[in-house]
């Protein structure tokens, strides 16, 4: 079985992570912080689907 996992890149990772549970009924499954303490990525559960959220990085 092939699974496609969406990855959403957002600015303001904490805002997006807080937005998901309120609007989508999502639950945060996993979260990783960068060296600066800001969220670098998070995986949420939305009705059995597990999209990833990651913050945008400037090069």
Backbone as JSON Lines, residues from 0, in Angstrom:
{"i":0,"aa":"X","n":[0.84,-1.17,0.0],"ca":[0.0,0.0,0.0],"c":[0.89,1.24,0.0]}
{"i":1,"aa":"X","n":[0.59,2.18,-0.85],"ca":[1.31,3.43,-0.93],"c":[0.56,4.5,-0.15]}
{"i":2,"aa":"X","n":[1.3,5.28,0.62],"ca":[0.7,6.34,1.42],"c":[1.35,7.66,1.03]}
{"i":3,"aa":"X","n":[0.54,8.66,0.82],"ca":[1.04,10.01,0.54],"c":[0.8,10.85,1.79]}
{"i":4,"aa":"X","n":[1.87,11.44,2.3],"ca":[1.77,12.27,3.5],"c":[1.99,13.72,3.13]}
{"i":5,"aa":"X","n":[0.97,14.56,3.29],"ca":[1.15,15.97,2.97],"c":[2.07,16.65,3.97]}
{"i":6,"aa":"X","n":[2.88,17.56,3.48],"ca":[3.76,18.36,4.33],"c":[3.41,19.83,4.05]}
{"i":7,"aa":"X","n":[2.96,20.49,5.07],"ca":[2.58,21.89,4.94],"c":[3.67,22.75,5.54]}
{"i":8,"aa":"X","n":[4.18,23.69,4.77],"ca":[5.2,24.62,5.26],"c":[4.51,25.93,5.58]}
{"i":9,"aa":"X","n":[4.72,26.37,6.81],"ca":[4.01,27.56,7.29],"c":[4.98,28.52,7.94]}
{"i":10,"aa":"X","n":[4.62,29.78,7.95],"ca":[5.34,30.74,8.79],"c":[4.53,30.83,10.08]}
{"i":11,"aa":"X","n":[5.2,30.96,11.18],"ca":[4.49,30.97,12.46],"c":[4.05,29.56,12.83]}
{"i":12,"aa":"X","n":[4.99,28.64,12.97],"ca":[4.69,27.24,13.24],"c":[3.79,27.02,14.44]}
{"i":13,"aa":"X","n":[4.01,27.77,15.53],"ca":[3.19,27.61,16.73],"c":[1.74,27.99,16.42]}
{"i":14,"aa":"X","n":[1.55,29.05,15.67],"ca":[0.19,29.46,15.31],"c":[-0.5,28.39,14.5]}
{"i":15,"aa":"X","n":[0.21,27.8,13.55],"ca":[-0.38,26.74,12.72],"c":[-0.68,25.51,13.56]}
{"i":16,"aa":"X","n":[0.24,25.16,14.47],"ca":[0.03,24.0,15.32],"c":[-1.17,24.22,16.24]}
{"i":17,"aa":"X","n":[-1.34,25.44,16.74],"ca":[-2.49,25.75,17.59],"c":[-3.78,25.84,16.79]}
{"i":18,"aa":"X","n":[-3.67,26.27,15.53],"ca":[-4.83,26.42,14.65],"c":[-5.42,25.06,14.28]}
{"i":19,"aa":"X","n":[-4.57,24.07,14.02],"ca":[-5.04,22.76,13.57],"c":[-6.02,22.09,14.53]}
{"i":20,"aa":"X","n":[-5.72,22.02,15.83],"ca":[-6.68,21.36,16.74],"c":[-8.02,22.1,16.82]}
{"i":21,"aa":"X","n":[-7.96,23.41,16.81],"ca":[-9.2,24.2,16.95],"c":[-10.11,24.04,15.73]}
{"i":22,"aa":"X","n":[-9.54,24.04,14.55],"ca":[-10.37,24.06,13.35],"c":[-10.59,22.69,12.73]}
{"i":23,"aa":"X","n":[-9.61,21.8,12.88],"ca":[-9.69,20.5,12.21],"c":[-9.95,19.35,13.18]}
{"i":24,"aa":"X","n":[-9.97,19.62,14.48],"ca":[-10.09,18.55,15.45],"c":[-8.83,17.7,15.5]}
{"i":25,"aa":"X","n":[-7.68,18.3,15.15],"ca":[-6.42,17.57,15.09],"c":[-5.81,17.43,16.49]}
{"i":26,"aa":"X","n":[-4.98,16.4,16.62],"ca":[-4.23,16.18,17.85],"c":[-2.75,16.14,17.49]}
{"i":27,"aa":"X","n":[-1.93,16.86,18.24],"ca":[-0.49,16.85,17.98],"c":[0.07,15.51,18.42]}
{"i":28,"aa":"X","n":[0.71,14.79,17.48],"ca":[1.26,13.47,17.74],"c":[2.76,13.57,18.07]}
{"i":29,"aa":"X","n":[3.45,14.42,17.35],"ca":[4.91,14.57,17.5],"c":[5.28,16.01,17.24]}
{"i":30,"aa":"X","n":[6.29,16.47,17.95],"ca":[6.71,17.86,17.78],"c":[8.21,17.94,17.96]}
{"i":31,"aa":"X","n":[8.86,18.74,17.14],"ca":[10.3,18.94,17.26],"c":[10.62,20.42,17.3]}
{"i":32,"aa":"X","n":[11.51,20.8,18.2],"ca":[11.92,22.19,18.31],"c":[13.3,22.38,17.72]}
{"i":33,"aa":"X","n":[13.52,23.54,17.14],"ca":[14.85,23.89,16.65],"c":[15.72,24.36,17.79]}
{"i":34,"aa":"X","n":[16.98,24.65,17.5],"ca":[17.93,25.11,18.51],"c":[17.48,26.43,19.14]}
{"i":35,"aa":"X","n":[16.69,27.2,18.41],"ca":[16.22,28.49,18.92],"c":[14.94,28.36,19.75]}
{"i":36,"aa":"X","n":[14.45,27.12,19.93],"ca":[13.25,26.89,20.73],"c":[11.95,26.96,19.95]}
{"i":37,"aa":"X","n":[12.02,27.43,18.71],"ca":[10.81,27.49,17.89],"c":[10.5,26.13,17.31]}
{"i":38,"aa":"X","n":[9.25,25.89,17.0],"ca":[8.84,24.62,16.41],"c":[9.46,24.49,15.03]}
{"i":39,"aa":"X","n":[10.15,23.37,14.8],"ca":[10.71,23.13,13.47],"c":[9.8,22.21,12.67]}
{"i":40,"aa":"X","n":[9.13,21.27,13.34],"ca":[8.16,20.41,12.65],"c":[7.18,19.83,13.68]}
{"i":41,"aa":"X","n":[6.05,19.43,13.18],"ca":[5.05,18.77,14.01],"c":[4.24,17.82,13.14]}
{"i":42,"aa":"X","n":[3.82,16.71,13.72],"ca":[2.92,15.78,13.02],"c":[1.61,15.81,13.8]}
{"i":43,"aa":"X","n":[0.52,15.96,13.08],"ca":[-0.8,15.99,13.72],"c":[-1.65,14.84,13.19]}
{"i":44,"aa":"X","n":[-2.62,14.45,13.98],"ca":[-3.56,13.41,13.57],"c":[-4.89,14.09,13.29]}
{"i":45,"aa":"X","n":[-5.37,13.94,12.07],"ca":[-6.65,14.52,11.66],"c":[-7.49,13.37,11.12]}
{"i":46,"aa":"X","n":[-8.3,12.77,11.96],"ca":[-9.16,11.67,11.53],"c":[-8.41,10.49,10.94]}
{"i":47,"aa":"X","n":[-7.23,10.17,11.48],"ca":[-6.46,9.04,10.97],"c":[-5.41,9.42,9.96]}
{"i":48,"aa":"X","n":[-5.47,10.63,9.41],"ca":[-4.43,11.12,8.5],"c":[-3.39,11.87,9.33]}
{"i":49,"aa":"X","n":[-2.13,11.82,8.91],"ca":[-1.06,12.44,9.69],"c":[-0.24,13.41,8.86]}
{"i":50,"aa":"X","n":[-0.79,14.6,8.55],"ca":[0.02,15.58,7.83],"c":[1.12,16.14,8.73]}
{"i":51,"aa":"X","n":[2.2,16.57,8.11],"ca":[3.3,17.2,8.82],"c":[3.22,18.7,8.63]}
{"i":52,"aa":"X","n":[3.54,19.44,9.66],"ca":[3.68,20.88,9.58],"c":[5.14,21.21,9.81]}
{"i":53,"aa":"X","n":[5.7,22.09,9.01],"ca":[7.07,22.54,9.25],"c":[7.12,24.03,8.99]}
{"i":54,"aa":"X","n":[8.0,24.69,9.71],"ca":[8.11,26.13,9.52],"c":[9.0,26.42,8.33]}
{"i":55,"aa":"X","n":[8.81,27.57,7.75],"ca":[9.66,27.94,6.61],"c":[11.0,28.44,7.14]}
{"i":56,"aa":"X","n":[12.03,28.13,6.42],"ca":[13.38,28.54,6.77],"c":[13.9,29.44,5.67]}
{"i":57,"aa":"X","n":[14.63,30.46,6.06],"ca":[15.27,31.28,5.04],"c":[16.69,30.8,4.86]}
{"i":58,"aa":"X","n":[17.14,30.79,3.63],"ca":[18.49,30.3,3.34],"c":[19.49,31.42,3.38]}
